């Protein structure tokens, strides 16, 4: 569960594992251990990952369906949260299609 969520977050931020390691301060070899060897991050790494992606640890480990958004910055409706959750499950090809359709709808 963690690795799927982690990979989705990387894709959403449009960065690769090496870039994540450099930007987060977590050693690249540690990141590779999670992604290639199915190891789980320890609690200090989970905190760094959550801080980096601005989400909760519960979200990272699959105990929570949605990000913990800071309501003082943004308040998302349940419909918006469901849309984001569904979007994250799409393949990159399907995400590109959604983006194209969204842009076309906004031009109307």
C-alpha positions as CSV (number, residue, x, y, z in Angstrom):
1,X,0.0,0.0,0.0
2,X,2.7,2.5,1.0
3,X,4.7,2.1,-2.3
4,X,1.6,2.7,-4.5
5,X,0.8,5.9,-2.5
6,X,4.4,7.0,-2.6
7,X,4.7,6.5,-6.3
8,X,1.4,8.4,-6.9
9,X,2.7,11.3,-4.8
10,X,6.0,11.3,-6.8
11,X,4.0,11.4,-10.1
12,X,1.7,14.1,-8.8
13,X,4.7,16.3,-7.9
14,X,6.3,15.3,-11.2
15,X,9.6,14.2,-9.7
16,X,11.5,10.9,-9.7
17,X,13.0,9.0,-6.8
18,X,16.4,10.5,-7.1
19,X,14.9,14.1,-7.1
20,X,12.8,13.2,-4.1
21,X,15.9,11.9,-2.2
22,X,17.8,15.1,-3.0
23,X,15.0,17.4,-2.1
24,X,13.8,15.6,1.1
25,X,17.3,14.8,2.5
26,X,16.5,11.1,2.6
27,X,19.3,9.0,1.2
28,X,18.6,7.7,-2.3
29,X,19.6,4.2,-1.2
30,X,16.9,4.3,1.4
31,X,14.3,5.4,-1.1
32,X,15.4,2.5,-3.4
33,X,15.0,0.1,-0.5
34,X,11.4,1.1,-0.2
35,X,10.6,1.0,-3.9
36,X,12.7,-1.9,-5.1
37,X,13.0,-4.1,-2.0
38,X,9.5,-3.6,-0.5
39,X,10.9,-2.3,2.7
40,X,8.8,0.1,4.8
41,X,10.2,3.5,6.0
42,X,10.8,3.9,9.7
43,X,8.8,6.5,11.6
44,X,11.4,9.3,11.2
45,X,11.3,8.8,7.4
46,X,7.5,8.7,7.4
47,X,7.5,12.1,9.2
48,X,9.9,13.5,6.5
49,X,7.8,12.1,3.7
50,X,4.6,13.4,5.2
51,X,6.2,16.9,5.6
52,X,7.6,16.8,2.1
53,X,4.2,15.9,0.5
54,X,2.2,17.9,3.0
55,X,0.0,14.9,3.9
56,X,-0.6,12.8,7.0
57,X,1.2,9.7,7.9
58,X,-2.1,7.9,8.0
59,X,-2.5,8.8,4.4
60,X,0.9,7.5,3.5
61,X,0.2,4.1,5.1
62,X,-3.3,3.8,3.6
63,X,-5.2,4.3,6.8
64,X,-6.8,7.5,5.5
65,X,-8.4,8.0,2.0
66,X,-7.5,11.7,1.6
67,X,-4.8,14.2,2.4
68,X,-5.1,16.2,5.5
69,X,-5.6,19.5,3.9
70,X,-5.0,22.6,6.0
71,X,-8.5,24.1,6.1
72,X,-7.1,27.5,6.6
73,X,-5.5,27.3,3.2
74,X,-8.1,25.3,1.2
75,X,-11.3,23.7,2.0
76,X,-12.3,20.9,-0.3
77,X,-15.8,19.6,-0.6
78,X,-16.4,15.8,-0.4
79,X,-17.0,15.8,-4.2
80,X,-13.6,17.5,-4.8
81,X,-11.9,15.1,-2.5
82,X,-13.5,12.1,-4.3
83,X,-12.4,13.6,-7.6
84,X,-8.8,13.9,-6.5
85,X,-8.8,10.4,-5.0
86,X,-10.2,8.9,-8.2
87,X,-7.7,10.9,-10.4
88,X,-4.8,9.6,-8.4
89,X,-5.8,6.0,-9.3
90,X,-5.8,6.7,-13.1
91,X,-2.9,5.7,-15.3
92,X,-0.7,8.5,-16.6
93,X,-2.3,8.2,-20.0
94,X,-5.8,8.6,-18.5
95,X,-4.6,11.6,-16.4
96,X,-3.4,13.2,-19.6
97,X,-6.9,12.7,-21.1
98,X,-8.6,14.2,-18.1
99,X,-6.2,17.2,-18.3
100,X,-7.0,17.7,-22.0
101,X,-10.7,17.6,-21.4
102,X,-10.5,19.9,-18.4
103,X,-8.5,22.5,-20.5
104,X,-11.1,22.2,-23.3
105,X,-14.0,22.7,-20.8
106,X,-12.4,25.8,-19.3
107,X,-12.0,27.4,-22.8
108,X,-15.8,27.3,-23.3
